[in-house]
């Protein structure tokens, strides 16, 4: 451990990412066609999942990150269940280069939140009368690259002189 001249511990300059809080910000589960929807279908239902990540700074070092997961299961045009979950977290970023903060916040923070959101969804689907829905792991790095590419392609082209 490094100490200062007076023997006090020196401040660490190591990069750090700390979880300060995690919470369900918004959650909805619907089973609109129960009890008919609870009859096991003859084939697997079509399941559509959408995942988005939103972040906003709270201070110089703290960020709120929301992992938004929406899903719907359908069979023969009958909605079996649907859900919307916004699972949030507050993170502290220390000693990370300014150009790396954006990817850290939008890749590493949702990666830390995902297992908890996955469990909430699995439990809700099971409590809705269906087998638990176990979401596949998400490549948040690929999702980040895709989002950056979309933003760059949507940027207006400067006029020609």
C-alpha positions as CSV (number, residue, x, y, z in Angstrom):
1,X,0.0,0.0,0.0
2,X,1.3,3.4,-0.9
3,X,1.2,6.1,1.8
4,X,1.8,9.9,1.8
5,X,4.6,11.6,3.8
6,X,2.4,11.8,6.9
7,X,1.6,8.0,6.7
8,X,-2.0,8.4,5.4
9,X,-3.0,6.1,2.5
10,X,-2.4,7.6,-0.9
11,X,-5.3,8.0,-3.2
12,X,-5.6,5.2,-5.6
13,X,-5.3,6.1,-9.3
14,X,-6.5,2.7,-10.4
15,X,-9.6,2.8,-12.7
16,X,-12.8,1.9,-11.0
17,X,-16.4,1.2,-11.7
18,X,-18.7,0.9,-8.6
19,X,-22.3,0.0,-8.3
20,X,-24.0,2.5,-5.9
21,X,-27.6,1.3,-6.4
22,X,-29.7,-1.0,-8.4
23,X,-33.5,-0.8,-8.7
24,X,-36.6,-1.7,-10.7
25,X,-37.7,1.6,-12.2
26,X,-40.7,0.3,-14.1
27,X,-42.1,-3.2,-14.6
28,X,-45.2,-4.6,-16.3
29,X,-46.2,-8.2,-17.0
30,X,-49.4,-9.0,-18.9
31,X,-51.1,-12.3,-19.4
32,X,-54.1,-10.9,-21.4
33,X,-55.6,-14.2,-22.6
34,X,-55.4,-16.2,-19.4
35,X,-56.6,-18.9,-18.8
36,X,-56.7,-19.9,-22.5
37,X,-53.1,-18.8,-23.0
38,X,-51.9,-21.3,-20.3
39,X,-52.8,-24.4,-22.4
40,X,-49.4,-25.7,-23.7
41,X,-49.2,-24.8,-27.4
42,X,-48.5,-27.6,-29.9
43,X,-45.3,-25.8,-31.0
44,X,-43.0,-23.3,-29.4
45,X,-44.4,-19.7,-29.3
46,X,-42.7,-16.9,-31.2
47,X,-40.8,-14.8,-28.7
48,X,-39.7,-11.3,-29.6
49,X,-37.2,-9.5,-27.3
50,X,-36.0,-5.9,-27.6
51,X,-33.2,-4.5,-25.4
52,X,-32.1,-0.9,-25.1
53,X,-29.6,0.9,-22.8
54,X,-30.0,4.6,-21.7
55,X,-27.6,6.5,-19.6
56,X,-27.4,10.0,-18.1
57,X,-24.8,11.7,-15.9
58,X,-25.8,12.5,-12.4
59,X,-22.4,14.2,-11.5
60,X,-18.9,14.2,-12.8
61,X,-18.4,10.6,-11.7
62,X,-21.9,9.2,-11.3
63,X,-24.2,7.9,-14.0
64,X,-27.7,6.5,-14.0
65,X,-28.0,3.6,-16.5
66,X,-31.3,2.0,-17.5
67,X,-31.5,-1.4,-19.1
68,X,-34.9,-1.6,-20.9
69,X,-36.1,-5.0,-21.9
70,X,-39.4,-5.6,-23.7
71,X,-40.7,-9.0,-24.7
72,X,-43.8,-10.7,-26.1
73,X,-44.7,-14.4,-26.7
74,X,-47.3,-15.2,-29.3
75,X,-48.8,-18.4,-30.7
76,X,-51.2,-18.3,-33.7
77,X,-51.8,-14.6,-33.3
78,X,-52.7,-15.0,-29.6
79,X,-50.5,-13.1,-27.1
80,X,-49.5,-15.5,-24.4
81,X,-47.6,-12.9,-22.3
82,X,-45.8,-9.6,-22.7
83,X,-43.5,-7.6,-20.4
84,X,-41.6,-4.4,-20.1
85,X,-38.8,-3.9,-17.6
86,X,-36.7,-0.9,-16.9
87,X,-34.0,-2.0,-14.5
88,X,-31.7,0.8,-13.4
89,X,-28.5,1.3,-11.6
90,X,-26.3,4.2,-10.4
91,X,-22.6,3.7,-11.1
92,X,-19.5,5.6,-10.1
93,X,-16.7,5.8,-12.7
94,X,-13.2,6.7,-11.3
95,X,-9.9,7.3,-13.0
96,X,-11.1,6.3,-16.5
97,X,-9.9,8.2,-19.5
98,X,-12.6,10.6,-20.8
99,X,-12.8,8.9,-24.2
100,X,-13.4,5.5,-22.5
101,X,-16.2,6.7,-20.1
102,X,-19.0,6.5,-22.8
103,X,-18.3,2.8,-23.7
104,X,-17.7,1.8,-20.1
105,X,-21.1,3.3,-19.1
106,X,-23.0,1.8,-22.1
107,X,-21.3,-1.6,-22.1
108,X,-20.0,-2.6,-18.7
109,X,-22.8,-1.1,-16.6
110,X,-25.7,-2.9,-18.5
111,X,-23.5,-6.1,-18.4
112,X,-23.6,-5.8,-14.6
113,X,-27.3,-5.1,-14.5
114,X,-28.4,-7.9,-16.9
115,X,-28.3,-10.9,-14.6
116,X,-30.6,-9.2,-12.2
117,X,-33.1,-8.1,-14.9
118,X,-32.9,-11.6,-16.4
119,X,-34.0,-13.1,-13.1
120,X,-36.8,-10.7,-12.6
121,X,-38.2,-11.6,-16.0
122,X,-37.8,-15.3,-15.5
123,X,-39.6,-15.1,-12.2
124,X,-42.5,-13.0,-13.6
125,X,-43.0,-15.3,-16.5
126,X,-43.0,-18.3,-14.2
127,X,-45.4,-16.6,-11.8
128,X,-47.6,-15.8,-14.8
129,X,-48.1,-19.6,-15.3
130,X,-45.5,-20.3,-18.0
131,X,-42.1,-21.9,-17.9
132,X,-39.5,-19.3,-16.9
133,X,-38.1,-17.3,-19.8
134,X,-34.3,-17.5,-19.5
135,X,-32.9,-14.8,-21.7
136,X,-29.7,-15.5,-23.5
137,X,-26.6,-13.5,-22.5
138,X,-26.4,-10.2,-24.4
139,X,-23.3,-8.9,-26.1
140,X,-23.5,-5.3,-25.0
141,X,-20.3,-4.4,-26.8
142,X,-21.9,-5.4,-30.2
143,X,-25.1,-3.6,-29.2
144,X,-23.0,-0.5,-28.4
145,X,-21.2,-0.7,-31.8
146,X,-24.5,-1.1,-33.6
147,X,-26.0,2.0,-31.8
148,X,-22.9,4.1,-32.6
149,X,-23.1,3.1,-36.3
150,X,-26.8,4.0,-36.4
151,X,-26.1,7.4,-34.9
152,X,-23.3,8.0,-37.3
153,X,-25.3,7.1,-40.3
154,X,-28.2,9.2,-39.1
155,X,-26.0,12.3,-38.7
156,X,-26.7,14.9,-41.3
157,X,-24.2,15.1,-44.1
158,X,-22.4,18.5,-44.2
159,X,-23.4,20.5,-47.3
160,X,-20.9,20.6,-50.1
161,X,-19.1,23.9,-50.6
